[in-house]
Amino acid sequence: MSPVVTETYDLKGLKCPLPVLKTRRRLAQLKQGDDLLVETTDPLAVIDITHFCNQDGHALLETVKTETGHRFHIRKG
C-alpha cells in the first residue's frame, strides 16, 4: 500500500514554537507511513521542523522554499 498524503496543513502566520507543536499534534492523528505537507511562514521552522522530525523519528522527505516561507513533506515514522 502506498503512502497517503492526507492533507496540506496550513500553519502560515504562526510563530515558533506553534508550527512544531501543531505538526506534532496532527501527526499523532495519522497512521504510520502517512504523509503530511506542512506550510509555514516562520523562518525558524526550517530548523525546528527538521529537528522535530529527527528527534521523533519522522522522515522529512522534502523542504521547499516558497514565496512566503517553506513547505515540508513529512512521512510519519
Order of alpha helices (4+ residues) and beta strands (2+ residues): beta-alpha-beta-alpha-beta-beta
